[in-house]
Amino acid sequence: MNHEKRTLEFYVLAVFFVVFVLFLYGPLSAILILSFQGPDGGLTFPLNGVSLHWFVNLFQKQAVGDFGASFQRSLILGLMVMVVTVVVSLLAGLAFRRRFRGSSVLFYATVASLVVPSIIVSLGIGVVFQQSGLAPAWYSSAFGAHLTWTLPFGVLIMFAVFNRFSPAYEEAARDLGATPWQTFRYVVLPMIAPSLIGVGLFGFTLSYDEFARTLMTSGTFNTLPLEIYGMTTNVTTPVLYALGTVTTLFSFTIILVALGIMTMLRGRQSKTV
């Protein structure tokens, strides 16, 4: 009886998960299909032929929009945000393992930007740059705006990681004569490496598709989300769908690479234990 009940629960949860995935990614299927329209195809069904015409057209010079340059800017910006988010989150996690004066105030100040609407943060940073006589740009003001979004998440993740981290491993390393740096390098870092990869992936994806905090801070050059938004009001061909398909596949590729690296690290860690 218990076995039948567990089997039923399993199938119910499986059906729920499938429905959730379809709800989450179902709308993308329409974009994926329409991106393969023929050269004379439009923005709606039915398909007028099947071809890769719009994918080829995507990498050619467009009358409106610059996909290649905006993608490059978003990629570089995402990598910059990822590196800083990982480093600062790691340092914050290490620092907050011990209580110090003002730690509570510093913690709430860190996560306060999550409560403020993103467009207000973007507007505030843009105004500060303009009043300071500095031109807003994707690599400066937008970079700072994205960090106000990614750092609180990264810090919270590292807090959770170190709250579950047993100091017994570090004590054992010190008893064996390891220096503080050796303890961190050979004991702590390998154990938290998968979490750091997760923080990096989180920071990159949050930056890569951020719109509101980039709107007032990117300056004269658009990032990819802003470019896509601009193209929705001007482009009347399936090239926009091709762009959506390419960016979606790129996002999934980043996720699969991160999962592969984490799996490899866990495999090495299990061999050394």
N, C-alpha and C positions, 0 to 999 in steps of 0.2 A: 504494500500500500504506500509506504514511504517512498519507495523507488518510483512508483507511478506518479506520485505527487511531485517529486523532484524533476521528473521528465517533463511533466506538464508545465512547471515553472520555467524550465529551461526553454521550452518552445515559445511560451508567452513572452519571455524576455528577448528571445531571438527575433520574434515577429516585431516587437516594439522597436528593437534596434534597427531592423531593416526599414520600418516605416520612418524612423527618425532620419536615417541616412537619405532616404528618398526625398523627404521633406527638405533636408539640408541642401542636397545636390541636385534635386530634380529640376529646378529652374535652369541650372547650368547646362542640362542636356539639350535644351532648345537652342542655346547659344552655340553649343558644340556642333549640332546638326546644321544649323543655318550658316555656320562659317564655311561649310563645304558647298555653298551654292555655286552654280555655274557662273560664267562671266556676265550673263544677263539676269542673274538672280537679284531679288530684292531683299527687304528686311523682314518679310513675313513668309509663312508657309503658303502654298506648297513650294517644294524645291523646284528650281528651274535648271535642272542639270546638276551634275556632281563634278567638282573639280577642286584643285588646290590654287585656283586663280587668286583668291583674296589673300591667301597666305603669302604668295609671291608679291602681290601688290602692296602688302603691309610693309615690306622692307624696301620698297621703292619710295621715291620722293612723293610726298603727299601734298595736295593743294591746301589742306588744313591739317595741322598737327605734325609733330615730329616724334614718332614713336621711339626711334633708336636713341636719340639724345636724352629723352625723358626717362627711358628705361635705364640708361647708363647712370643718370643722376640719382635715380631711386636706388639702384644697386649700390653705388658708392656710399650714399647716405645711410642706407641700411647697414652696411658693413661697419661704417664709423660708429653708428649707434650701438651695434652689437658688441664691438670691442669695449667701448666705454661702459656699457651696461654690465658686461661680465666682470670687468676689473673692479668697478665701484661696488657692485653688489657683493662680490667676494670679500673685499676689504670691509664693507659694512657688516657682513655676516660674522667675520672674524672679530671685529671691534665690539659688536653687541653681545658677544659670548660672556662678557663681564659687564656688570652694571657700572655706570659712571655718572657723574653729575651732569644733568641735562640730557640724559639719554632719552627720556620720555618725550621731552619737547622736540628733540631732534627727530625722533621717530614719527611723531604726528606731523611735523613740518614736511617730512619726506613724502608721506602718503596724502598730504592735503591736496595736492594737485589732481588727484583722482576724483575729488569731489567737485572741483571747479569745472564748469562746462568747457569743453575743448576749444570752442570758438572764442571764448573769453580769454583763455591762455594765449591763443594765437594772436588775438587782437592786442593784448597787453604787451607781448614781446615785440610785435611789429611797431607799436607806438614808441616803446622805449628805444628801439634802434633808430627810428626816424628822428626822435627828439635828441638823440646823441649825435646826430649827423652821420650815422652809419647806414649804408644801403642794405636793406634786408636781402639775404641770399640763402639758397638752399643749403649751403655748406656752413653757414654761421647761425643765423637766427632760426632757421628751420631745424638745424641740428640741435640747438638748445631746446626748442619747443618739443621735439621728439623725445629728448631725454626726460622731460617732465612727465612723459607718458610711460616710458619703458622702465626708468629707474625704480619707481615705487614697486612695480610688479617683481622686478629682479630682486630687490631687497627683501620683499616679503617671502619669496621663494627660498632665498638663502637663509632667512631666519628659520623657516620650517625645517630646512635641511640640518642646520646646526643644532636645533632643539632636539633632534633625534640622534645626533652624533654622540657616541659614547667617548668620553675623554680617556677611557681605559687604554685605547690604542696608542694614544700619545704618551701616556704614562709608561707603557711597556717599551716604547721606542726610546724614551729618555733613560729608562733603567738600563737599556742596552748600550748607552753611551752616545745616542744620536743628538746632534745639535738641534736647536729650534728650527733652523732652515731645513735640515735633513728630515726632521719629523714632518714638517709641512710638505716637503717635496716628495718623499717616498711613502708617507703614510696617509696624510690627510688628503692631498690633492688627488691621488688615484681613486680614493673612495668617493669623493664628491664630483669627480670629472663628469659623469653622466648628467648630474644636476646642472653643472656649469654649461654643458652643451644645450640643455633645455632652456636655460636662461638666455643663452646666446640666440637660439632659434626663436624664442619668444620676442626678444628685443628686435631681431631682424624683421620678423613678420609684422610686428606692430608698426615699425617704422616704414616698411615697404609699402603698406597699403593705407597709411595714415592720410586723411584728407583734411579734417577740420583744423588741426594744429599746423598744417602746412599752408592753408589758404592765405593767411595774412603775413606769412613769414618767408615764403619761397622767393620773393623778389620777382625779377623779370623772366626767370626761367622756370618752367613747370617741372614738377616731378611727375611720375607716371599716373598716379591717381588724378591729379589735376588735369593732365593731358587727356585722359579718358573722359573726364567730365566735360572738358571743352569739346571733345569730338562728338559727344552725344547730342550736342546742339547744332552741329554743322555737318557731320558725315551722314550721308544717306545711302551708303552701300554696306554690304556685309563685311567690309574690311574691319569694321568695329567689332564684329563677332569673332573674326579671326584674331584680333588683338586680345579679346577676352579668353579665347581658347589657349593662346600662347602663354599668357600670364598665369592662367590657372595651372597649366602643365608645369610651368616653371616653379610655382609654389609647391606643387606636389613633389617635384624633384628635390627641392630643398628639404622637405620633410623626410623623404625616403633616405636621403644622404645622412641627415642627422640621426635617424633611427638606426641606420647601418653602423655609424660610428659608435653610437651608444651600445649596440649589441656586441660589437667587436671589443670595446673596453670591458664590458661585463664578462665576456668570454675569457679575456686575459686575466681579469681579476679572479675569476673562479679557478683558473689553473694555478694561480699563485697561492691560493688559500690551502 
